[in-house]
Amino acid sequence: MKKILGISIILCLSILPVSHAMASGTISISPETITLPAVGESFTVEIAVNDVNGIGGFQFDLNYDPAIIAINNKSDVSLSNYMQTTGRTVSLLGPDIDNKTGLLETGAFSFGKQNGPSGNGALMQVTFTVLSLGKTSIDLKDVTLTDISANPITLDKINGGKIILPPVTN
């Protein structure tokens, strides 16, 4: 997956003009804390960026506890509109879902003559289904953001998400 992203970004973006400024920012899971719904129910998180400049592509892994939550199918992983806001064409990479190990590998790249989006925005939404109650987290790993010329965008911070047990009712 990572090789595919790297090759795709380099091939599709390397012919574009070089960006003039290196950007930095944060990527995080939103909301940061979730109270698990009942077993069998679903909840959605967003993977969002803040204070970035000219995104051309991204890749990340999400690690989660597969005994507690799962991603049922590829349609539960979707791109947000943020990457398309400047008129660039965006293509999803993956997603590769492994509910045995609790790993989602995904990303996207864009192409076109327009600048990449800047500022704040959601990159993707991921819907999980609750399998059992327990304490777990959703962790962002191996995050890569690039500008439209495939130059890395420096991230100041990467924030995962916490999942908490629902309140006990009598």
N, C-alpha and C positions, 0 to 999 in steps of 0.2 A: 504494500500500500504506500509506504513512504517513498520507495523508488519510483512508483508510478506518479505520485504527486510531484516529486522533484523533477522528473523528466518532463512531465506535462507542463509544469510551470516554466521550466527553462525553454522548452520548444515553443510554447505559445506566447510567452512574454518577452523573450530575449530580443525579439525584433522591434520592440517598442522603444521609444525614447527614454533615456535614463532620467530618473527622478532627481530633482535638485536637492531635496532635503531628506535626511534620515529622520524617521519618525519614531516615537516611542509612545507607549501607552500601557493599558491593562486589559486583560481578558479575564472573564469571570463567569461563573454559573449563577444564574438569577432565577428564582430567589436564592439567597445564600443559605437559608434554612427552610426546610420543609417538614411539616408534620405529616407523617404517612397516613394516607387514607386507608380504608378497610382493605383486607386481603381481596384481591380480584379487581380492585379499582385502579385507575390510572392517574398519573400526574405528569405535568409537562414542565421542563426547565428550558431556559434559553441560555445559549452561549453567546455572550455579548462582549463587545470591545468598547473602551472609553479612551478618549484623547489620542486617537490614532490619525495618521495622515496618509491618504492615498493607498488603501489596501487593494492589492491585485489578486491575492490568493491566501489560503490558510490551510492548515492541517493540524489535527490534534487527536489524541486518544482520550477516551473517558474510561476510567476504571470504576467498577461498582461491585457490590457483593451479590453474586448471582443466586444466592440462597434467599435473598430478601427482595430484590427487584430484578426485572428483566425488560429487555426491549423485544417486543413480540415480532416485529417484522420491519423491513426496510422503510416502509411508509411511515413508521414512527420517528424517522429522522428526516427533517426537512429544512431546506434553506429558507432563511428569512429574505425579505425584499431589500435589505440594506445594501448588499453587494451590487444590486442593479440600479441603485438610485441615481447614478451618473450616466446611465445608458449603456454600460458595458454588458456584454453577454457573459453569463455565469454558468459553469458546469460543475455539477456535484461529482465528487470522487468517492466511490463506495456507496453507501456505508458497508463496512465489514463488521458484522455483529457476531460475537462469540459469547453466548449466555452460559457456557460451561465455565469459562474463566472470568467472566464479567468484564469484557473489553469491547469497546466500540472504537473503530478506526475510521475516520472520515475527514473530509476536507472539500475544498472547492477552489477553482481558479477562474479567472475572468480574462476576457480579451476584448479589444476594441481600441479606438483612438482616444476615447475619453479618459479623463483622470479617474482614479479609483476613489471610492468614498472616503471621507474624513469625518472626524468627530466621534460620536457615540452611536452605537447601533447593535442590534441582535444579528448574529451571523446565522444561527441555526436554532431550531427547537428539537428537543428530544423527549419523547413520551415513554415513560416507564410504567410497567404494571407491577403492583405489589403482589409478591408471592407469599411472604410471611412477615410477621412483625419482628423487628429487631433493630439494633443500632448499626448504622452504616454511614458511608459517605460516598460522594461522587467526586472523583478526583480528575482534574485536567492534567494530562501528561504529554510530553513530547510535542509541545505547541510550537508551531512555526507560522509566522505571519510574514508575507512578502508584499512589496509594493508592485506596481505594474511592470517594473523592469526586473522582477524576481530578486531584488535586493532584500535582505532580511530587515524586518521592522523590529526594533528592540522593544522588548516588553519590560516595563518596570515591575509588574506584579502579575502573578497568575493565582487566581482564587478558585478553589474548588467549592463544593457545596456540602452542607451537612443535612442529614436526614435524622429527624428525631421521632421518638415513639408518640403515638397519639395519646391524648390525656386519658387517664383511667376513669371510666364512668361506672357508677354503681347502680 
